Amino acid sequence: MKFFKVLKKDLKTNARVGRLVTSRSIILTPVFMPVGTKGTVKAAKVEDLYELGFKIILGNLYHLYLQPGIEVIEKAGGLHRFINWKESILTDSGGYQVFSLSKIRRVYDEGVEFKSITDGSSHFFTPSSVIEMQCRIGSDIMMVLDECISFNKDYQYTLSAAQRTLKWARLSLEAKKSISLTRDSKIFGIVQGGFIKEIRKYCAESISQMDFDGIAIGGLSVGEERALTMEILDFTLNHVDREKPSYFMGLGDPLGVLEAISYGIDMFDCAMPTRISRNGSAFTTYGKINIKKSIYTYDYNPLDEKCDCYTCKNYSRSYLKHLYKSKEILSSILLTIHNLYFLNKLVENARYAVMKGCYEEFVRNFKRNYTNNADNKKH
């Protein structure tokens, strides 16, 4: 079966419904992928993820390389067996993590030298070594090493980073071809180019001409205003191969996800939904709420009366506030279940709207409700 197939296109936007097929899963797109950076989606068991309906999660090579180490995972039988996850895993190369460590890393044409955040030891990633390690741990979808830059870099710096990203992309493909794979692992290229449209176009077209299974849009949501993010995203997608799945790296807020879907994005990941869970916040139909607020002390309603998740069916806002204020671990677990359910249901509803030919109306109705100030709204 073909790795990616577009099943339905929206008539008024570039939104679409597709199907990804890996050796482990059939995944309908658009799809949100929970981030399991270190081999675990924080505050969620794999049984929770199955129950929520997820078919693919993320792992991060940079963190897994540092702890527990590639050899440990390999000897366990691969990342799936190590973490007891039977569905698909996409592994990030760690390029963004290296980018964020600007004070303790150096970028060369051959790769990236960086210091460990755990013990300060020095390490070196090359495009080839990153692919080799992802193969060793059994990734279903591998990401290439790329150079992610901040949004305010000048033309020459941006061009050099884009050219280096393209060179590394070619080396990554060569590395994959040289490895004997026991499973049909896929490989995605990454489009960089900062916020200079000429360079974005050059990078997008160059990646599209290479033999990648999918195309990720990198270097966005790195500090810029949301309007600029979406402008560059829309522009970039006009210059990539639309027969391949498009993946927006690092986007996970509900309104951003729906807008990106309208431009044609198929895949998303972001740590934000689980991170805000641990900080006492939750997505709801009427916007994000902060469970720490005093207005929830005597509020015995569920987080979201329109939500059918385990948390909303069983617990009140008052109790969740009590758990959070008491620093109980259950607070993070229950809020994580809700936020992951909310996003998964959102993209499921987005797919349904595309299939029914009413995506614009769906987004308009969702946005009208979501942009209410949920913390001040009486239900």
N, C-alpha and C positions, 0 to 999 in steps of 0.2 A: 504494500500500500504506500502511496506517495506520502512523503514526510509532511507536506503542508498543502492543503487545498482550500481555496476560498469557496464557501458554500452559498453565501448570499451577500449582496452589496446593497447598501442603503441608496435610495435614489436622490436624496437631497444633500447628503453629506458624503464623506469618504469612509464612513463607518462600515465595517464588514464583519461577518461571522465566518470563522474558518475552523479547520480541524488539523491538529498536530498529531502525528503518530510516531511514538518512539517504540523501542523494543519492549517497554514496560507499560505504556499508557496510551489511551486515546484521549486527547485533551481538546475541548472546544475553546475557541477564542472568540472575543477577547477573554484573557485569563489574567487573574491576579495571583502572583506567586509569593507565598509567605517566605520571609527571610529566616533561614536557619543558619546563620553565619558560621557558628562553630559546631555544626552538626546537630543543632537543636533549635526549634522555633521557641523562643523564650516563653516560659510559662504555659506551654502546651505539650501534651503527649502526642505521639503519632496517632493513637486511637482517636484523640480529639480532631486531628486533621482529617482522618478518614471520615469521621462522622460529619464534619463540616463540608465534605465533598471535594477536598483538594486532590488533584492528580499530579501536581508538580510543586516542589519547593526548591529553595536556593541553598547552596553551601558556598562558603568563601575560601578559596584556595590559600590565600595569604594567612588567614587565621588558622586553618586546619594544618597548614605546613608548620606553623610555629607550635601548635599544640592540638592534638597529641603527636603530630608528625606523620608524614606520608607513609613511612614504613609500617607504623602501627596500624593505620587504616588498611593498607594493602594486605598485611598479614591476617587481618580480621576477615578478609574476603571482599573488601571494597567498602565504600561509604554506605551503600544501602544496607548491607548486612551489619555494619558497625553500629548504625543508628536505628536499625530495625524498621526501615522504610521500604515498602514494596513498590511504590509508584516512582515517577521520574524525578531526577535531580538535575538542575542546572547549576553549574559551578562558575562563579565569577573568578576571573584570573587574579584579582587583587589589585588591579591597576588603580582603582579609585582609592583604595586604602593607602597605597604608596603615594598617590597624589596628595592625600591629606596629611602625610608625614613630611611636609616640605622641608622641615628643619633637620631631619635625620635620614635623608635619602639624596642620591645623585643619579641623574638620568644620563645614560650614555647611548650611543648608537647601537651598542651590543645588548643593552638591557638596563636594568635598574638595580643599583646598590642601595640597601637600606639597613637600618639597625632594628633589631627586634624590640618591640615594645615591652617584652617580658623580661629580658635579661641584658639588653644592649648589644648583643652579639651582631656581627655583620653578616649579611646574606646578599646573594645576587640572583635575580630572576632574569632569564632570557626568554624570548618568545618561544623557543623550542622547549626549554625546561618546563615552562608553564603548561604547555600542551602535554608533554610527557607525564607530568605529575597528575594532571586531570584524567588522563587515560589510566594511570596506575590505580586510581581510587574508584574508577568505574563510572565517571560522569556520563549522563545521557546527553547533555548539551554542554559543550565547552565554550568558554569565552576566551578570545585572544588577549594577549597583553597589549595595552594601548597606553598612550600618554594623555591623560586628562589634565586640562589646564583651567585656571580660573577665568572668569568671564571678562576681565579687563586687560588681557594681554594684547600687545601691539601686533601689527601685521606679520612682521618677520618671525617673531616668537611663535605665533599661531601657526604659520606656514611650516616652520621647522618641526613643530610637534605633530602636525598632520602628516608630513612626509615620513617622519619616524614611525608613526602609527601604521602607515601603509606598508612600509618596509617590514615591520614586525608582523603585519597581517600575512604577507607573502611567506615569510619564514614559518609562521604558524601552520599554514596549509601544507608546506613541505614537510614539516615535522609530523603532522598527522598522517600523511601518506606513507611515511617511513616506518610507522608503528603497526605491528600486527595486532588488530583489535579482536577481542573475543565477542564484543557486542558492537552494534552499529551506532557508535557515538557520533553525534552531530556537532558541527562547529559553526559558531556565529562570528562574523566580522563586526567591528565597531566603527561607526562614523564619528570622527572628531572634526575639528575645524573652528572651534570657538564660536564667536558670534560675528564672524566675517563671512558674509554669504558666498562670496567668490570661492573661499577656501572650503566652506561646507559643501558646496556643489562639487568641487574637485574631489573631495574625499568621498562623498556619497557615490558619485559615479564610478570612482576607482574601486571602492569596495564591492559595488554591484557587479562589476566586470569579473570579479574573482569568484572562485568556486566555493562560496560559502553556502551553508544550508539556511541561514537566516541573517538578518541585519539588525544590529542594535544601534540605537541613537544615544551616543554618549556625550558627556560634557555639558549637559543641561541640568537645571536645578542645582547650580553650584554657587548661588548667591545673587543671581540676577532677579529682576522683577518678573512675575508670572506672565505678564503680557509679552515680554521679550522671549521668554521660554517658548511660548506657543507660536509666536511669529517664526522663530528659527526652526521649530519642530515642523510646522506646516511647510516651510520652504524646503527643508531637508527631505521630507517625504516625497516631494515632487521630483526628486532626483535619485531615488533608490529603486531597485528592482522590486516592483510590487507583487511579483509572483512568489516572493519569499516572505516569511513572517517578519514583522517589524516589532522591535522590542525597545520600549522606553525604560532605560535603566534609572531606578531611583525615584519613581513617582508613585504615591500611594494615598493622596488625599482624594476624597470622593469627587469633588468638582473638577479637579485636575485630571483625574482618570477619565471622566465622561467627555471632557473637552478633547483630550488626546485621542480617545476612541473616534471622535467625529473627524479627526484628521487622518485616521487609518491605522492607528497603533493596535497591535494584536496582543502584546504581552507587557506586563508590568511587574515590578517588584519594589518593595520599600519596607524599611524597618519601622517607619513611623507608626503604623497601626498597633504594633505590639509595644513599641516604646511608650506611646501615650497611655496605653493600658496600665503600664507600671507607674505612670505619673498621675493616675486617677482621672483620665479623660476618656470619653466614649463618643463615637459617632452615633447620631440618631437621625430619624427622618427629618427632624426640625433643626438640624445642625449639631455641632459638637458641644458636649456638656462637660463641665468640670465637677465631678462628684464630691469634691472637697468643700463645695460651697454650703453655707449654712441653710440655704433654702431647701436642701434635701434631707435635713435632719428628721423631719416628720413626713417625708414624701414616700408613701408606701406603694407607689406605682412602679412598674418595671422601667428599666432604662428607656425602652422604646415600646410603646403599646402596640406598634405595628410590626414588631419583630418576633419571630418564632424561635429564636435561638434558646439554648438550654438556660442561659443566664436570665433572659427576660421572662421565660416561662416559670421560673422558680424563685427569683429573688427580687427584692425591692431596692429602690435607690437608697432608701434609709439604711438598709442593711449593708449595701455596698459602701456607703459612706463610712459606716461604723468599721467595716473591715479595713478600709484604707487608713482611717485615722488611727486604728489600732495596730497598724503595720503588719496585718495578717497577710500571709502569702496567698491565701485564697482570693484576696482582692485582685491581684494581678492575673490569676488564673481565670476568674470569671469575666473580667473586663477584656482579657485577650480573646476568650471564646466569642464574646459579643462582637468585638471589632473585626475579627477575621470573618465571622459569619456575615456581618454587615457588608463588607467589601466583596465577598464572594457572591452574595445575593445581588449586589449592585451590578456586577458584570454579567451575572446570569440574566437579570432583567434587561440589561443593555442588549444582550444577544437576542432576547425575545423581541424587543422593540425593533431591532434591525430586521428580523425575520418577518415581522408583521408590517413593516414599512412605516413605522411611526417613531423613528428615533428622535427627531427634533422635538416632537411633542413630549416624549418621555423625559428628555433632558430638561425641557422648559418646566414641566411639572415638578420634577425632582428639585431643580434649582429654586423654584418659588418657595417650596417648603423648607429646604435646607438652609437658605439664607436668612431665615428667621433667627432671632437670638434665642436659642433653645434654653439657655439658663434662666431667661426671664419669661418664658412662655408657660402659661397655665394650660395643662392638658385636661 
